[in-house]
């Protein structure tokens, strides 16, 4: 018997979920599908750090959600936001271990996906593989826009800030021209430490469909290594502005 998720809410209106404890789901712990209006709070979700596909909350094709005051320690995304989702406010989340909070992946197998109106604030990422991430497949279409990340703390996170329009978890992916458009993304008040050996801030955007109106304000991420390996940024085909950002992001205007 194949079990894909521990708890699924489908086609609900004005859903309220609070005070649940989840331990070691075989796959996703909680899934929100095609729901309109939901308040989810005070969840305690835990699974081993190396357990595959044990997302805390997966959201798809839903709107007007508020997720707050919860702890998520899993082997995959603490929260994953998929296509067809809009107007989601996430606050006061303790995430880690896990893969952070992800918008996506979007556009798999040429799919058209739309995500907009997402805010993530007042949250902490502790020893996560990623922090705040937007990930899209090559060859998809649609958009991810009007997204804000604010007042975020990273504690020894591996890849704190990522936009990846070349997402491919397989060993080989073919290059394709089209891409999900990423625009109007704001980062403000993000601070903490990283253990990354590569880019602490990584914007890898499409040449044909670049990332636009990326705004960074008051971002400071230092190295967690005892030898103080410097933090770095990688920026390809991203356009926008940066003020008081460390490490500096070369392709954004100051």
C-alpha positions, -999 to +999 in steps of 0.1 A: +000+000+000+015+033-011+011+062+014+018+096-001+009+119+028-002+116+064-029+142+064-046+159+034-071+187+033-088+189-001-113+215-014-119+231+020-132+265+027-122+285+058-102+256+072-087+258+107-060+235+119-041+240+151-022+222+179-013+190+160+018+169+165+032+148+136+060+123+138+078+105+111+053+105+082+063+081+054+061+111+030+044+146+033+031+153+067+003+178+058-011+186+023-034+216+015-050+212-020-075+235-036-085+252-004-098+287+000-092+304+033-072+285+060-055+292+093-029+267+103-010+272+136+009+256+165+020+225+146+049+204+158+062+184+128+093+162+131+111+136+110+147+125+107+170+149+089+178+123+062+142+110+056+133+117+020+102+136+008+090+142+044+078+178+037+061+195+066+033+213+047+027+211+009+004+237-006-011+236-041-038+254-059-049+272-027-055+308-017-058+330+013-038+310+038-022+320+071+004+296+086+020+307+118+037+297+151+049+263+142+080+241+144+090+219+115+121+197+116+120+173+086+141+157+059+126+179+031+110+213+027+095+227+059+069+243+037+065+239-001+043+262-022+033+248-055+014+261-086-020+277-085-013+292-050-018+328-040-021+351-010-002+330+016+012+346+048+037+326+067+051+338+101+069+327+132+081+293+118+110+275+133+125+255+104+153+230+107+166+206+099+152+203+064+154+220+030+139+254+042+108+270+027+104+266-010+083+282-037+082+254-062+093+235-079+073+251-107+070+243-144+080+206-144+075+188-177+066+221-195+038+228-171+022+263-167+023+273-130+013+305-113+022+316-077+018+351-063+012+371-032+035+351-008+050+366+024+073+348+048+083+368+079+097+365+114+111+330+110+142+311+118+162+286+097+185+264+118+210+242+100+188+238+070+201+227+036+184+258+020+168+288+035+143+308+014+142+293-021+123+298-054+129+269-078+116+264-113+123+239-141+136+248-175+109+245-202+080+256-179+058+287-182+038+310-159+051+331-131+061+335-095+057+371-084+049+395-056+069+375-030+085+389+002+109+375+027+114+396+058+129+395+093+145+361+087+173+346+109+197+320+095+217+298+119+244+279+100+222+274+070+238+259+040+222+279+011+203+308+027+189+327-003+183+310-037+164+317-069+171+288-093+154+288-127+176+258-136+163+235-110+171+199-118+175+173-091+185+146-117+220+140-130+211+152-165+186+178-177+184+192-212+186+229-218+153+245-228+145+281-238+112+288-219+110+294-182+087+304-154+090+342-149+102+353-115+096+390-106+088+414-078+107+396-051+118+415-020+142+405+008+144+427+038+159+422+072+176+389+066+205+381+089+225+353+103+252+327+094+259+302+067+281+271+063+279+273+025+311+265+006+296+280-025+274+311-029+255+323+002+232+343-021+226+326-054+204+340-081+206+317-112+181+331-136+173+325-173+189+345-201+157+344-220+133+350-191+155+368-165+145+376-129+132+412-126+126+437-098+146+418-072+149+441-042+173+435-013+174+457+017+193+451+050+207+417+043+237+405+062+249+369+062+283+360+077+302+328+077+296+303+105+330+286+099+355+290+127+381+300+102+358+327+088+356+316+052+341+347+035+305+345+023+299+351-014+271+358-039+264+345-074+242+364-097+232+356-132+205+374-152+189+390-122+179+426-122+169+449-094+184+469-065+204+462-034+210+484-003+231+474+027+236+438+015+265+415+025+278+397+007+274+422-022+253+411-052+271+424-083+242+424-108+218+444-086+221+482-086+231+498-053 
